[in-house]
Amino acid sequence: MLRKLRILIAFLILFFVASSAALTQFKTTNWNNTLYVSVYPVNGDQSTTSANYINSLSDNSFSDIEQHLARQALAYRDLTDKPFTITLAPEVMERPPQPPLGGNVLQVMFWSMKMRYWAWTNNPLPGPAPDIQIYAVYFDPNVYDRVGHSFGLQKGLIGVVNAYAGRAEGKRNNVVLAHELLHTLGASDKYDLSNTLPIHPHGYADPDQVPLYPQRRAELMGGRIPLSANSARQPDHLKQTIIGKMTAIEIGLIK
């Protein structure tokens, strides 16, 4: 009986989380109001380097995301309010659950529900939850030359960004954060998952450029700047990225 009660309570909690997320998700598609985004830092490797970097963060660490996305949104439609307000939230001590590698549909669905429940229980901000929650998991760049895949969930409006704990990497981290933020609004990846190369035309910032290569900017959901048909590089900062037309359609900037 006690086990059935625990299961019922868990399902009721998940139902509440899902219903709340659905209402918030509707709000993200009309662009009539400012969306409030909180970034929760996580010490991914429990290192002193990551701890010191997290202590150095402030709201201003993410202001270039606010400003850049506002400029990009205004290129497609007139907005009465700025699209995003991004603030730094208190540090979260627990790492988010990792997605299953090569998992089947049921495993991915279970992980998605688990992730949403985890985010609901790991929101140390007082008062109502923000519209979008981004968990930035930091690692010492002197130890890790590669970090795990970042992701953003439209259902639940949650993102996880695996990032490097260093001032030199801060602007690149924000490119990834902006990419995952757009995922939570419904934007799809526009690169080949097998080789990470942007897919022409929608993954290119300037798909009609002549000659086509090298490109000078990245489409934000394409992820990288194409230098040739077989090579691309990561943008150094958000000013080297744009929101392309297909992405603008997906997130509701173009009706």
C-alpha positions in Angstrom: 0.0 0.0 0.0 2.8 2.4 0.9 4.6 1.6 -2.4 1.4 2.4 -4.4 1.0 5.7 -2.4 4.6 6.7 -3.3 4.0 5.9 -7.0 0.8 7.9 -6.9 2.5 10.9 -5.3 5.4 10.7 -7.9 2.9 10.6 -10.8 1.0 13.6 -9.3 4.2 15.6 -9.0 5.2 14.7 -12.6 1.7 15.7 -13.8 2.0 19.0 -12.0 5.5 19.6 -13.5 4.3 18.7 -17.0 1.2 20.9 -16.8 3.2 23.8 -15.6 5.7 23.3 -18.4 3.0 23.2 -21.1 1.6 26.5 -20.0 5.1 28.1 -19.9 5.9 26.6 -23.3 2.9 28.3 -24.8 4.2 31.6 -23.4 7.5 31.1 -25.2 6.0 31.0 -28.7 4.2 34.3 -28.8 7.1 36.7 -28.0 4.8 39.2 -26.4 6.5 39.1 -23.0 10.0 38.9 -21.7 11.2 35.3 -20.9 13.1 35.0 -17.7 16.1 32.6 -17.9 18.1 31.5 -14.9 21.5 30.0 -15.2 22.4 27.6 -12.4 26.2 26.9 -12.1 27.3 23.4 -11.2 30.9 22.4 -10.3 31.1 19.4 -12.6 34.5 18.1 -11.5 34.5 19.3 -7.9 37.7 21.2 -8.7 39.1 24.4 -7.1 39.4 25.9 -10.6 35.7 25.4 -11.3 34.7 26.6 -7.8 36.7 29.8 -8.3 35.3 30.4 -11.7 31.7 29.9 -10.5 32.4 32.4 -7.7 33.5 35.0 -10.3 30.2 34.7 -12.3 27.5 37.4 -12.2 24.4 38.4 -14.2 26.8 40.3 -16.4 28.5 37.1 -17.5 25.5 36.3 -19.7 24.6 39.9 -20.9 26.0 39.3 -24.3 23.4 36.5 -24.8 20.6 38.8 -23.9 21.8 41.5 -26.2 22.7 39.3 -29.2 19.4 37.4 -29.1 17.5 40.6 -28.8 19.2 42.0 -31.9 18.5 38.8 -33.8 14.9 38.7 -32.8 14.3 42.3 -33.9 15.6 41.4 -37.4 12.4 39.3 -37.8 9.7 41.2 -35.9 9.0 44.2 -33.8 9.0 43.5 -30.1 7.6 45.7 -27.4 9.6 44.0 -24.6 13.1 42.6 -24.7 12.9 38.9 -25.4 15.1 37.6 -22.6 16.3 38.5 -19.1 19.1 36.2 -18.1 20.3 36.1 -14.5 22.7 34.0 -12.5 21.0 31.6 -10.0 22.6 30.1 -6.9 25.0 27.2 -7.4 23.5 23.7 -7.6 25.5 21.0 -5.8 24.2 18.0 -7.6 25.0 17.2 -11.3 22.0 16.7 -13.5 21.2 13.2 -14.8 22.9 12.4 -18.0 21.0 11.2 -21.1 21.2 7.5 -22.0 23.8 6.8 -24.7 22.1 5.0 -27.5 19.0 4.6 -25.4 15.7 3.4 -26.9 12.6 5.6 -27.0 11.3 4.4 -23.6 14.7 5.0 -22.0 14.9 8.5 -23.4 11.3 9.3 -22.3 12.1 8.1 -18.8 15.2 10.2 -18.7 13.3 13.2 -19.9 10.8 12.8 -17.1 13.6 12.3 -14.6 15.4 15.4 -15.8 12.3 17.5 -15.5 11.7 16.2 -11.9 15.4 16.8 -11.1 15.1 20.4 -12.3 12.0 20.9 -10.3 13.7 19.8 -7.1 17.0 21.6 -7.9 15.7 25.2 -8.1 17.2 27.0 -5.2 15.6 30.3 -6.2 12.9 31.7 -3.9 9.4 32.2 -5.4 8.1 31.0 -8.8 10.4 29.1 -11.1 11.9 31.0 -14.1 10.5 30.4 -17.5 13.6 28.6 -18.6 16.2 26.9 -16.5 19.8 26.4 -17.8 22.3 24.3 -15.8 25.9 25.3 -16.6 28.2 22.4 -15.6 31.8 23.6 -15.4 35.0 21.7 -15.8 38.7 22.7 -15.4 40.0 23.3 -19.0 43.5 22.3 -17.8 42.3 18.8 -17.1 39.5 18.2 -19.6 40.1 18.8 -23.3 36.6 17.6 -24.0 33.3 17.8 -22.2 30.0 16.0 -22.6 27.3 16.9 -25.1 25.0 19.8 -24.0 21.3 19.6 -24.6 18.1 21.6 -24.3 14.6 20.2 -23.8 11.5 22.0 -25.1 9.3 19.9 -22.8 10.2 21.3 -19.5 12.1 24.3 -20.9 15.4 23.0 -19.4 18.9 23.1 -20.8 22.2 21.6 -19.6 25.5 23.2 -20.9 28.7 21.4 -20.3 31.3 24.2 -20.2 34.9 25.2 -19.4 35.7 27.0 -16.2 37.9 29.8 -17.6 37.6 33.4 -18.6 39.1 32.7 -22.0 36.3 30.2 -22.7 33.5 32.4 -21.4 32.3 33.8 -24.7 32.5 30.3 -26.4 30.5 28.9 -23.4 27.8 31.5 -24.1 27.5 30.5 -27.8 26.7 27.0 -26.5 24.3 28.3 -23.9 22.5 30.4 -26.5 22.3 27.3 -28.8 20.7 25.2 -26.0 18.4 28.1 -25.0 16.9 28.1 -28.5 16.5 24.3 -28.3 14.1 24.9 -25.3 12.0 27.2 -27.6 11.7 24.5 -30.3 14.7 25.1 -32.6 16.3 22.0 -34.1 19.9 21.2 -34.8 21.1 22.1 -38.3 24.3 20.1 -38.4 25.1 16.5 -39.4 25.2 14.5 -36.1 27.8 12.1 -37.6 30.5 14.8 -38.2 29.1 18.0 -36.7 29.3 19.9 -40.0 26.5 22.4 -40.6 24.0 21.3 -43.2 23.4 23.5 -46.2 21.3 25.6 -46.6 19.6 26.0 -43.2 22.7 25.4 -41.1 24.6 28.2 -42.9 24.5 31.9 -41.9 25.0 32.9 -45.6 23.8 30.0 -47.7 23.7 32.1 -50.9 27.2 33.6 -50.6 29.4 33.4 -53.7 31.8 31.8 -53.4 30.1 29.7 -50.7 33.4 29.1 -48.7 34.7 30.2 -46.4 31.7 31.4 -44.4 32.4 34.2 -41.9 29.5 33.5 -39.5 27.7 30.6 -38.1 24.0 29.9 -38.0 23.4 29.5 -34.3 21.7 26.1 -34.6 24.3 25.0 -37.2 26.8 25.4 -34.5 30.0 26.0 -36.5 31.4 28.3 -39.2 31.8 26.3 -42.5 35.3 26.9 -44.0 34.9 24.3 -46.8 32.6 21.4 -47.6 34.5 19.2 -45.2 35.7 21.6 -42.4 34.3 24.1 -40.0 35.3 25.8 -36.8 33.6 26.9 -33.6 32.7 30.6 -33.4 34.7 32.5 -30.8 31.8 34.7 -29.7 28.1 35.3 -30.4 28.8 38.2 -32.8 30.0 35.5 -35.2 26.5 33.9 -35.2 23.0 34.6 -36.5 19.6 33.1 -36.2 18.7 31.9 -39.6 15.2 32.0 -41.2 14.4 28.4 -40.6 15.3 28.7 -36.9 13.2 31.9 -36.7 10.2 30.0 -38.1 10.7 27.1 -35.6 10.8 29.4 -32.5 7.9 31.5 -33.7 9.7 34.7 -34.7 8.2 34.2 -38.2 4.5 33.2 -38.4 
